Amino acid sequence: MGRHRLSLHVVLVVALVFALASVASAQKVLLRYHYRPGERYTSEMSSDQDIEQQIGNQNIRVKQTMLMRMDMEVKSVDAQGTAEVAVTYGRIALKQDSPMANIDYDSADPIKKDVDHPALTGFKALVGRTVTVKMSPRGEVTEVKGLKEIAEAVLAEVPAGPAREAARRQLEVMFDEKNYSERMGGLNLVYPEEPVGVGDSWDKEQKISMGFINMIVKTTYTVKAVGNTVDIDLNSTIEPGEAPDAGMGLTTTIEQGTQKGLMKVQRDNAGLMSGEITQDLKMTISIQGRSIAQTLKAVTSYSTTRK
């Protein structure tokens, strides 16, 4: 009898485990940004990049690390949950090791913030600048203010001449409200209309236009786990967009690319998140009649936290 009772006990425990697993897998959650007026957030992106360029018979390798921190303050939230958020470029850092130059810049470091190099012109002009965005509860950027002022600040740092005219054309595209909104949407996750559970997926297509480089990013998001956080797997293909503007002087054409990663978002406020994405790109750079084959492999970490 004892053995029968023990066997029955084991069967019941196993059945309970499967029942609980079934309930957990059936959980659905409506993913939304729940911002409140006066809240402050910090969004940070850090990317380790390995770049290889083929110039004729010469192979050049570049190691690069980029960091960008954005400080966010919620100004208002309307009845539909759309938030007006002031986004300030709080810190930008770039470290580059290459045969051409070594750069070690960090706007937050008293020693490194005065490092001078043409590649840093745009970065330095961004630090401390603020744009105001309107964002829906799903994460869609619907309006951006302050872009003209940023473009003018960047352009003011470019010496007069052909380079300045090329920079003007590029900035007009980069800081166009529609194009900027698409890129901002890439820093957030845009969630589906309906609640999602384990195994559910949704798609998003982004057209990234920056003048000298244009691309289309097609991403499939899939829910992997639901608990206090929701684990979301992402897989993207990166394709060439419209032909880049030849008047930019330097143009880049995407040949092919992929990105894969996992994001963890807070169930009660999907604006709080962290994750890591691996990117693999092949492209062709055109400059002064020469073509340079380039590959980029990067591991990029993202996080948004409340202050």
C-alpha contacts under 8 A as a table, 3 or more apart, distances in Angstrom:
res1	aa1	res2	aa2	distance
1	M	4	H	5.05
1	M	5	R	6.13
2	G	5	R	5.13
2	G	6	L	6.09
3	R	6	L	4.98
3	R	7	S	6.04
4	H	7	S	5.04
4	H	8	L	6.07
5	R	8	L	5.04
5	R	9	H	6.06
6	L	9	H	4.99
6	L	10	V	6.23
7	S	10	V	5.14
7	S	11	V	6.21
8	L	11	V	5.05
8	L	12	L	6.17
9	H	12	L	5.15
9	H	13	V	6.22
10	V	13	V	5.12
10	V	14	V	6.13
11	V	14	V	5.16
11	V	15	A	6.05
12	L	15	A	4.99
12	L	16	L	6.07
13	V	16	L	5.02
13	V	17	V	6.21
14	V	17	V	5.10
14	V	18	F	6.31
15	A	18	F	5.18
15	A	19	A	6.07
16	L	19	A	4.94
16	L	20	L	6.11
17	V	20	L	5.20
17	V	21	A	6.11
18	F	21	A	4.96
18	F	22	S	6.03
19	A	22	S	5.04
19	A	23	V	6.30
20	L	23	V	5.07
20	L	24	A	6.12
21	A	24	A	5.05
21	A	25	S	6.07
22	S	25	S	5.18
22	S	26	A	6.21
23	V	26	A	5.12
23	V	27	Q	6.55
24	A	27	Q	5.39
24	A	226	V	7.50
25	S	197	G	6.98
25	S	198	V	5.81
25	S	225	A	7.92
25	S	226	V	7.64
26	A	197	G	6.46
26	A	198	V	7.23
27	Q	197	G	5.59
27	Q	198	V	7.53
27	Q	226	V	7.03
28	K	195	P	5.55
28	K	196	V	4.94
28	K	197	G	4.36
28	K	198	V	7.81
28	K	226	V	7.89
29	V	195	P	4.86
29	V	196	V	5.42
29	V	197	G	6.45
29	V	226	V	7.96
29	V	267	R	7.35
30	L	194	E	6.44
30	L	195	P	4.09
30	L	196	V	6.46
31	L	138	R	7.30
31	L	191	Y	6.24
31	L	192	P	7.65
31	L	195	P	6.84
31	L	196	V	7.81
31	L	267	R	6.79
31	L	268	D	7.90
31	L	269	N	7.55
31	L	270	A	5.81
32	R	137	P	5.20
32	R	138	R	5.31
32	R	139	G	7.55
32	R	191	Y	7.07
32	R	268	D	7.88
32	R	269	N	6.25
32	R	270	A	5.31
32	R	271	G	7.29
33	Y	136	S	7.82
33	Y	137	P	4.79
33	Y	138	R	6.31
33	Y	139	G	6.68
33	Y	269	N	5.29
33	Y	270	A	4.98
33	Y	271	G	4.76
34	H	81	G	7.42
34	H	137	P	6.75
34	H	268	D	7.64
34	H	269	N	5.16
34	H	270	A	7.23
34	H	271	G	6.99
35	Y	39	E	7.14
35	Y	74	V	6.92
35	Y	77	V	7.16
35	Y	81	G	7.75
35	Y	83	A	6.64
35	Y	269	N	7.83
35	Y	271	G	7.85
36	R	39	E	5.82
36	R	74	V	6.54
36	R	76	S	7.18
36	R	77	V	6.45
36	R	83	A	7.91
37	P	74	V	5.05
37	P	75	K	5.34
37	P	76	S	4.86
37	P	77	V	6.24
38	G	73	E	6.49
38	G	74	V	5.34
38	G	75	K	6.14
38	G	76	S	7.71
39	E	73	E	5.92
39	E	74	V	5.42
39	E	306	R	7.55
39	E	307	K	7.83
40	R	71	D	7.44
40	R	72	M	5.52
40	R	73	E	4.52
40	R	74	V	6.39
40	R	306	R	5.95
40	R	307	K	5.49
41	Y	71	D	6.09
41	Y	72	M	4.94
41	Y	73	E	6.47
41	Y	304	T	6.74
41	Y	305	T	5.54
41	Y	306	R	4.28
41	Y	307	K	5.30
42	T	69	R	6.95
42	T	70	M	5.83
42	T	71	D	4.74
42	T	72	M	5.94
42	T	304	T	5.54
42	T	305	T	5.41
42	T	306	R	6.33
42	T	307	K	6.73
43	S	69	R	5.76
43	S	70	M	5.12
43	S	71	D	6.46
43	S	72	M	7.52
43	S	302	Y	7.49
43	S	303	S	5.71
43	S	304	T	4.22
43	S	305	T	6.58
44	E	67	L	7.37
44	E	68	M	5.75
44	E	69	R	4.36
44	E	70	M	6.26
44	E	302	Y	5.80
44	E	303	S	5.42
44	E	304	T	6.43
45	M	67	L	5.70
45	M	68	M	5.30
45	M	69	R	6.47
45	M	300	T	6.94
45	M	301	S	5.73
45	M	302	Y	4.71
45	M	303	S	6.78
46	S	65	T	7.39
46	S	66	M	5.73
46	S	67	L	4.39
46	S	68	M	6.55
46	S	300	T	5.59
46	S	301	S	5.25
46	S	302	Y	6.71
47	S	65	T	5.63
47	S	66	M	5.20
47	S	67	L	6.43
47	S	298	A	6.49
47	S	299	V	5.69
47	S	300	T	4.14
47	S	301	S	6.34
48	D	63	K	7.79
48	D	64	Q	6.07
48	D	65	T	4.60
48	D	66	M	6.71
48	D	298	A	5.49
48	D	299	V	5.43
48	D	300	T	6.41
49	Q	63	K	5.96
49	Q	64	Q	5.04
49	Q	65	T	6.02
49	Q	296	L	6.73
49	Q	297	K	5.75
49	Q	298	A	4.28
49	Q	299	V	6.70
50	D	61	R	7.40
50	D	62	V	6.08
50	D	63	K	4.97
50	D	64	Q	6.49
50	D	296	L	5.79
50	D	297	K	5.22
50	D	298	A	6.22
51	I	61	R	5.71
51	I	62	V	4.94
51	I	63	K	6.31
51	I	64	Q	7.74
51	I	294	Q	7.01
51	I	295	T	5.73
51	I	296	L	4.59
51	I	297	K	6.54
52	E	59	N	6.97
52	E	60	I	5.64
52	E	61	R	4.50
52	E	62	V	6.26
52	E	294	Q	5.54
52	E	295	T	5.33
52	E	296	L	6.66
53	Q	59	N	5.77
53	Q	60	I	5.06
53	Q	61	R	6.41
53	Q	292	I	6.47
53	Q	293	A	5.64
53	Q	294	Q	4.42
53	Q	295	T	6.69
54	Q	57	N	6.95
54	Q	58	Q	5.85
54	Q	59	N	4.74
54	Q	60	I	6.41
54	Q	292	I	5.81
54	Q	293	A	5.17
54	Q	294	Q	6.41
55	I	58	Q	5.15
55	I	59	N	6.37
55	I	60	I	7.65
55	I	291	S	7.66
55	I	292	I	5.42
55	I	293	A	7.10
56	G	292	I	7.95
60	I	98	S	7.75
60	I	99	P	7.30
61	R	98	S	6.48
61	R	99	P	7.75
62	V	96	Q	7.04
62	V	97	D	5.81
62	V	98	S	4.68
62	V	99	P	7.65
63	K	96	Q	5.80
63	K	97	D	5.25
63	K	98	S	6.62
64	Q	94	L	7.28
64	Q	95	K	5.61
64	Q	96	Q	4.39
64	Q	97	D	6.40
65	T	93	A	7.96
65	T	94	L	5.80
65	T	95	K	5.15
65	T	96	Q	6.52
66	M	92	I	7.61
66	M	93	A	5.71
66	M	94	L	4.68
66	M	95	K	6.58
67	L	91	R	7.68
67	L	92	I	5.60
67	L	93	A	5.00
67	L	94	L	6.54
68	M	89	Y	7.54
68	M	90	G	7.76
68	M	91	R	5.73
68	M	92	I	4.59
68	M	93	A	6.58
69	R	89	Y	6.26
69	R	90	G	5.48
69	R	91	R	4.98
69	R	92	I	6.46
70	M	87	V	6.23
70	M	88	T	5.44
70	M	89	Y	4.73
70	M	90	G	5.26
70	M	91	R	7.07
71	D	87	V	5.72
71	D	88	T	5.11
71	D	89	Y	6.51
71	D	90	G	5.82
72	M	85	V	6.40
72	M	86	A	5.58
72	M	87	V	4.61
72	M	88	T	6.40
73	E	85	V	5.55
73	E	86	A	5.21
73	E	87	V	6.75
74	V	77	V	7.73
74	V	83	A	6.80
74	V	84	E	6.05
74	V	85	V	4.47
74	V	86	A	6.45
75	K	83	A	7.42
75	K	84	E	5.46
75	K	85	V	5.55
75	K	86	A	6.84
76	S	83	A	5.71
76	S	84	E	5.26
76	S	85	V	7.35
77	V	80	Q	7.91
77	V	81	G	5.66
77	V	82	T	5.51
77	V	83	A	4.29
77	V	84	E	6.30
78	D	81	G	5.32
78	D	82	T	5.52
78	D	83	A	6.60
79	A	82	T	7.49
81	G	136	S	6.55
81	G	137	P	5.62
82	T	134	K	6.60
82	T	135	M	5.48
82	T	136	S	4.35
82	T	137	P	5.79
83	A	134	K	5.53
83	A	135	M	5.31
83	A	136	S	6.49
83	A	137	P	7.62
84	E	132	T	6.78
84	E	133	V	5.72
84	E	134	K	4.48
84	E	135	M	6.56
85	V	132	T	5.55
85	V	133	V	5.34
85	V	134	K	6.27
85	V	135	M	7.61
86	A	130	T	6.53
86	A	131	V	5.89
86	A	132	T	4.35
86	A	133	V	6.46
87	V	130	T	5.42
87	V	131	V	5.34
87	V	132	T	5.94
87	V	133	V	7.32
88	T	127	V	7.86
88	T	128	G	6.04
88	T	129	R	5.57
88	T	130	T	4.20
88	T	131	V	6.54
89	Y	92	I	7.49
89	Y	126	L	6.30
89	Y	127	V	5.14
89	Y	128	G	5.31
89	Y	129	R	5.72
89	Y	130	T	6.49
90	G	127	V	5.96
90	G	128	G	5.66
91	R	106	D	7.47
91	R	107	S	5.71
91	R	108	A	6.02
91	R	127	V	6.31
91	R	128	G	7.92
92	I	106	D	6.05
92	I	107	S	5.63
92	I	108	A	7.60
92	I	123	F	6.79
92	I	124	K	7.84
92	I	127	V	6.83
93	A	104	D	7.75
93	A	105	Y	5.39
93	A	106	D	4.10
93	A	107	S	6.18
93	A	108	A	7.98
94	L	103	I	7.06
94	L	104	D	6.00
94	L	105	Y	5.18
94	L	106	D	6.45
95	K	102	N	7.54
95	K	103	I	5.28
95	K	104	D	4.38
95	K	105	Y	6.17
96	Q	101	A	7.49
96	Q	102	N	5.43
96	Q	103	I	4.93
96	Q	104	D	6.53
97	D	101	A	6.57
97	D	102	N	4.71
97	D	103	I	6.70
98	S	101	A	5.42
98	S	102	N	6.01
99	P	102	N	7.79
103	I	115	V	7.83
103	I	117	H	7.64
104	D	112	K	6.63
104	D	115	V	7.22
105	Y	112	K	5.01
105	Y	113	K	5.78
105	Y	114	D	7.62
105	Y	115	V	5.81
106	D	109	D	5.39
106	D	112	K	5.25
106	D	113	K	5.09
107	S	110	P	7.62
107	S	112	K	6.89
107	S	113	K	4.41
107	S	114	D	7.93
107	S	124	K	7.49
107	S	127	V	7.33
108	A	112	K	7.91
108	A	113	K	6.56
109	D	112	K	5.26
109	D	113	K	5.58
110	P	113	K	5.67
110	P	114	D	7.67
111	I	114	D	6.79
112	K	115	V	5.53
116	D	120	L	7.00
117	H	120	L	5.49
117	H	121	T	7.17
118	P	121	T	5.51
119	A	122	G	7.39
120	L	123	F	5.19
120	L	124	K	6.05
121	T	124	K	5.54
121	T	125	A	6.45
121	T	154	V	7.16
121	T	157	E	6.36
121	T	158	V	7.24
122	G	125	A	5.27
122	G	126	L	6.45
122	G	154	V	5.47
122	G	157	E	7.79
123	F	126	L	5.31
123	F	127	V	6.78
124	K	127	V	5.58
125	A	129	R	7.81
125	A	150	I	7.68
125	A	153	A	5.95
125	A	154	V	5.09
125	A	157	E	7.32
126	L	129	R	5.44
126	L	150	I	6.82
126	L	153	A	7.78
126	L	154	V	7.13
129	R	150	I	6.70
130	T	146	G	6.86
130	T	150	I	8.00
131	V	144	V	6.75
131	V	145	K	5.62
131	V	146	G	4.78
131	V	147	L	6.48
132	T	144	V	5.62
132	T	145	K	5.06
132	T	146	G	6.52
133	V	141	V	6.70
133	V	142	T	7.42
133	V	143	E	5.52
133	V	144	V	4.43
133	V	145	K	6.42
134	K	141	V	5.75
134	K	142	T	5.52
134	K	143	E	5.08
134	K	144	V	6.55
135	M	138	R	7.85
135	M	139	G	5.72
135	M	140	E	5.41
135	M	141	V	4.50
135	M	142	T	5.89
135	M	143	E	7.53
136	S	139	G	5.23
136	S	140	E	5.19
136	S	141	V	6.57
136	S	142	T	7.16
137	P	140	E	7.47
138	R	190	V	5.53
138	R	191	Y	5.06
138	R	192	P	7.06
138	R	193	E	7.55
139	G	185	G	7.02
139	G	188	N	6.47
139	G	189	L	6.26
139	G	190	V	4.69
139	G	191	Y	6.64
140	E	185	G	6.23
140	E	190	V	6.03
141	V	144	V	7.66
141	V	181	S	5.58
141	V	182	E	7.60
141	V	184	M	7.01
141	V	185	G	6.18
142	T	181	S	7.19
143	E	177	E	7.40
143	E	181	S	7.29
144	V	147	L	7.23
144	V	177	E	6.16
144	V	180	Y	7.99
144	V	181	S	7.01
146	G	149	E	5.59
146	G	150	I	6.69
147	L	150	I	5.20
147	L	151	A	6.22
147	L	175	F	5.76
147	L	176	D	7.54
147	L	177	E	7.31
148	K	151	A	5.16
148	K	152	E	6.19
148	K	175	F	7.21
149	E	152	E	5.19
149	E	153	A	6.21
150	I	153	A	5.05
150	I	154	V	6.28
151	A	154	V	5.24
151	A	155	L	6.14
151	A	171	L	5.99
151	A	172	E	7.60
151	A	175	F	6.59
152	E	155	L	5.08
152	E	156	A	6.08
153	A	156	A	5.26
153	A	157	E	6.98
154	V	157	E	5.55
154	V	158	V	7.19
155	L	158	V	5.35
155	L	164	R	7.10
155	L	167	A	6.88
155	L	168	R	6.61
155	L	171	L	7.90
156	A	159	P	7.76
158	V	163	A	7.41
158	V	164	R	5.62
158	V	167	A	7.63
159	P	163	A	7.32
159	P	164	R	6.14
160	A	163	A	7.17
160	A	164	R	5.44
160	A	165	E	7.97
161	G	164	R	5.41
161	G	165	E	6.71
162	P	165	E	5.21
162	P	166	A	6.31
163	A	166	A	5.15
163	A	167	A	6.08
164	R	167	A	4.91
164	R	168	R	6.07
165	E	168	R	5.00
165	E	169	R	6.41
166	A	169	R	5.26
166	A	170	Q	6.28
166	A	247	G	6.67
166	A	248	M	4.88
166	A	249	G	6.76
167	A	170	Q	5.03
167	A	171	L	6.02
167	A	248	M	7.34
168	R	171	L	5.18
168	R	172	E	6.21
169	R	172	E	5.27
169	R	173	V	6.72
169	R	211	G	7.59
169	R	248	M	7.05
170	Q	173	V	5.36
170	Q	174	M	6.14
170	Q	210	M	6.66
170	Q	211	G	5.34
170	Q	212	F	6.78
170	Q	248	M	6.77
171	L	174	M	4.89
171	L	175	F	5.68
171	L	176	D	7.95
171	L	210	M	8.00
172	E	175	F	5.60
172	E	176	D	5.89
173	V	176	D	5.22
173	V	179	N	7.08
173	V	209	S	6.92
173	V	210	M	5.59
173	V	211	G	5.63
174	M	179	N	6.37
174	M	180	Y	6.37
174	M	209	S	6.88
174	M	210	M	4.77
174	M	211	G	6.91
175	F	179	N	6.81
175	F	180	Y	5.65
176	D	179	N	5.37
176	D	180	Y	5.98
177	E	180	Y	5.18
177	E	181	S	5.97
178	K	181	S	5.15
178	K	182	E	6.39
179	N	182	E	5.20
179	N	183	R	6.52
179	N	207	K	7.97
179	N	208	I	6.59
179	N	209	S	5.93
179	N	210	M	7.59
180	Y	183	R	5.14
180	Y	184	M	6.14
181	S	184	M	5.02
181	S	185	G	6.09
182	E	185	G	5.05
182	E	186	G	6.50
182	E	206	Q	6.53
182	E	207	K	6.96
182	E	208	I	6.55
183	R	186	G	4.98
183	R	187	L	6.83
183	R	208	I	6.54
184	M	187	L	5.25
184	M	188	N	6.80
185	G	188	N	5.20
185	G	189	L	6.84
185	G	190	V	6.94
186	G	189	L	6.83
186	G	206	Q	7.80
188	N	271	G	7.79
192	P	195	P	7.47
192	P	202	W	6.75
196	V	200	D	5.78
196	V	201	S	7.77
196	V	223	V	7.37
197	G	200	D	5.61
197	G	223	V	6.32
197	G	225	A	7.70
197	G	226	V	6.79
198	V	222	T	7.81
198	V	223	V	4.96
198	V	224	K	5.31
198	V	225	A	5.56
198	V	226	V	6.58
199	G	222	T	6.18
199	G	223	V	5.38
199	G	224	K	6.22
200	D	222	T	5.72
200	D	223	V	5.62
201	S	220	T	6.72
201	S	221	Y	5.25
201	S	222	T	4.18
201	S	223	V	6.32
202	W	220	T	5.78
202	W	221	Y	5.39
202	W	222	T	6.81
203	D	218	K	7.34
203	D	219	T	5.63
203	D	220	T	4.51
203	D	221	Y	6.23
204	K	218	K	5.95
204	K	219	T	5.32
204	K	220	T	6.62
205	E	216	I	6.97
205	E	217	V	5.68
205	E	218	K	4.49
205	E	219	T	6.33
206	Q	216	I	5.64
206	Q	217	V	5.07
206	Q	218	K	6.49
207	K	214	N	7.50
207	K	215	M	5.98
207	K	216	I	4.60
207	K	217	V	6.50
207	K	241	G	7.17
208	I	214	N	5.59
208	I	215	M	5.21
208	I	216	I	6.09
208	I	217	V	7.56
208	I	241	G	7.75
209	S	213	I	6.58
209	S	214	N	4.52
209	S	215	M	6.63
209	S	241	G	7.83
210	M	213	I	5.39
210	M	214	N	5.87
211	G	214	N	6.52
211	G	244	P	5.66
211	G	245	D	5.60
211	G	248	M	7.43
212	F	244	P	5.04
212	F	245	D	5.74
212	F	246	A	7.63
212	F	248	M	6.03
212	F	250	L	6.62
212	F	251	T	4.55
212	F	252	T	6.02
213	I	243	A	7.88
213	I	244	P	5.38
213	I	251	T	6.18
213	I	252	T	5.06
213	I	253	T	6.16
213	I	254	I	7.71
214	N	240	P	6.38
214	N	241	G	4.83
214	N	242	E	5.94
214	N	243	A	7.05
214	N	244	P	6.22
214	N	253	T	7.34
214	N	254	I	7.75
215	M	238	I	6.69
215	M	239	E	5.64
215	M	240	P	4.56
215	M	241	G	4.10
215	M	242	E	7.29
215	M	254	I	6.84
216	I	238	I	5.73
216	I	239	E	5.11
216	I	240	P	6.07
216	I	241	G	5.42
217	V	236	S	6.46
217	V	237	T	5.89
217	V	238	I	4.65
217	V	239	E	6.48
218	K	236	S	5.33
218	K	237	T	5.39
218	K	238	I	6.54
219	T	234	L	6.59
219	T	235	N	5.55
219	T	236	S	4.15
219	T	237	T	6.65
220	T	234	L	5.71
220	T	235	N	5.44
220	T	236	S	6.41
221	Y	232	I	6.33
221	Y	233	D	5.65
221	Y	234	L	4.58
221	Y	235	N	6.74
222	T	232	I	5.50
222	T	233	D	5.09
222	T	234	L	6.40
223	V	226	V	7.62
223	V	230	V	7.15
223	V	231	D	5.94
223	V	232	I	4.57
223	V	233	D	6.26
224	K	230	V	7.59
224	K	231	D	5.34
224	K	232	I	5.72
224	K	233	D	6.50
225	A	230	V	5.71
225	A	231	D	5.06
225	A	232	I	7.44
226	V	229	T	6.24
226	V	230	V	4.63
226	V	231	D	6.57
227	G	230	V	6.02
227	G	267	R	7.39
228	N	266	Q	6.45
228	N	267	R	5.58
228	N	268	D	7.86
229	T	264	K	6.10
229	T	265	V	5.38
229	T	266	Q	4.55
229	T	267	R	5.08
230	V	264	K	5.61
230	V	265	V	5.28
230	V	266	Q	6.38
230	V	267	R	6.03
231	D	262	L	6.80
231	D	263	M	5.82
231	D	264	K	4.60
231	D	265	V	6.62
232	I	262	L	5.63
232	I	263	M	5.13
232	I	264	K	6.24
232	I	265	V	7.79
233	D	260	K	7.67
233	D	261	G	5.92
233	D	262	L	4.49
233	D	263	M	6.40
234	L	259	Q	7.85
234	L	260	K	5.58
234	L	261	G	5.40
234	L	262	L	6.12
234	L	263	M	7.76
235	N	258	T	7.49
235	N	259	Q	5.90
235	N	260	K	4.64
235	N	261	G	6.86
236	S	258	T	5.45
236	S	259	Q	5.06
236	S	260	K	6.38
237	T	256	Q	7.71
237	T	257	G	5.82
237	T	258	T	4.57
237	T	259	Q	6.64
238	I	254	I	7.82
238	I	256	Q	5.97
238	I	257	G	4.60
238	I	258	T	5.61
238	I	259	Q	7.80
238	I	281	L	7.93
239	E	254	I	6.37
239	E	255	E	6.84
239	E	256	Q	5.59
239	E	257	G	6.66
240	P	243	A	7.86
240	P	253	T	6.48
240	P	254	I	4.89
240	P	255	E	6.43
240	P	256	Q	7.32
241	G	254	I	7.98
243	A	253	T	7.41
244	P	251	T	6.09
244	P	252	T	6.94
244	P	253	T	7.04
245	D	248	M	5.80
245	D	251	T	7.07
246	A	249	G	6.35
246	A	250	L	7.52
246	A	251	T	6.62
248	M	251	T	6.52
249	G	287	I	6.21
249	G	288	Q	7.07
250	L	285	I	7.11
250	L	286	S	5.77
250	L	287	I	4.79
250	L	288	Q	7.59
251	T	285	I	5.76
251	T	286	S	5.30
251	T	287	I	6.78
252	T	283	M	6.67
252	T	284	T	5.62
252	T	285	I	4.43
252	T	286	S	6.30
253	T	283	M	5.49
253	T	284	T	5.23
253	T	285	I	6.50
254	I	257	G	7.54
254	I	281	L	7.50
254	I	282	K	6.29
254	I	283	M	4.37
254	I	284	T	6.58
255	E	281	L	7.70
255	E	282	K	5.42
255	E	283	M	4.93
255	E	284	T	7.09
256	Q	281	L	6.03
256	Q	282	K	5.44
256	Q	283	M	7.04
257	G	279	Q	7.43
257	G	280	D	5.45
257	G	281	L	4.21
257	G	282	K	6.14
258	T	279	Q	5.86
258	T	280	D	5.39
258	T	281	L	6.60
259	Q	277	I	6.52
259	Q	278	T	5.42
259	Q	279	Q	4.30
259	Q	280	D	6.32
260	K	277	I	5.48
260	K	278	T	5.35
260	K	279	Q	6.72
261	G	275	G	7.31
261	G	276	E	5.60
261	G	277	I	4.12
261	G	278	T	6.09
262	L	275	G	5.61
262	L	276	E	5.97
262	L	277	I	6.69
263	M	273	M	6.87
263	M	274	S	5.72
263	M	275	G	4.17
263	M	276	E	6.69
264	K	273	M	5.46
264	K	274	S	5.37
264	K	275	G	5.95
265	V	269	N	7.68
265	V	270	A	5.20
265	V	271	G	7.16
265	V	272	L	5.82
265	V	273	M	4.23
265	V	274	S	6.66
266	Q	269	N	5.31
266	Q	270	A	4.96
266	Q	271	G	7.31
266	Q	272	L	5.59
266	Q	273	M	6.23
267	R	270	A	5.88
269	N	272	L	6.03
270	A	273	M	6.69
271	G	304	T	7.07
272	L	303	S	7.55
272	L	304	T	5.17
272	L	305	T	5.58
272	L	306	R	7.31
273	M	302	Y	7.74
273	M	303	S	5.51
273	M	304	T	5.29
273	M	305	T	7.10
274	S	301	S	7.52
274	S	302	Y	5.36
274	S	303	S	4.08
274	S	304	T	6.41
275	G	301	S	5.78
275	G	302	Y	5.35
275	G	303	S	6.56
276	E	299	V	6.98
276	E	300	T	5.61
276	E	301	S	4.35
276	E	302	Y	6.24
277	I	299	V	5.80
277	I	300	T	5.21
277	I	301	S	6.39
278	T	297	K	7.53
278	T	298	A	5.77
278	T	299	V	4.55
278	T	300	T	6.34
279	Q	296	L	7.67
279	Q	297	K	5.64
279	Q	298	A	5.05
279	Q	299	V	6.32
279	Q	300	T	7.78
280	D	295	T	7.51
280	D	296	L	5.82
280	D	297	K	4.64
280	D	298	A	6.61
281	L	295	T	5.59
281	L	296	L	5.08
281	L	297	K	6.50
282	K	293	A	7.68
282	K	294	Q	5.97
282	K	295	T	4.54
282	K	296	L	6.55
283	M	293	A	6.18
283	M	294	Q	5.35
283	M	295	T	6.31
284	T	291	S	6.47
284	T	292	I	5.60
284	T	293	A	4.73
284	T	294	Q	5.95
285	I	291	S	5.59
285	I	292	I	4.95
285	I	293	A	6.42
285	I	294	Q	7.15
286	S	289	G	6.52
286	S	290	R	5.56
286	S	291	S	4.61
286	S	292	I	6.37
287	I	290	R	5.31
287	I	291	S	6.65
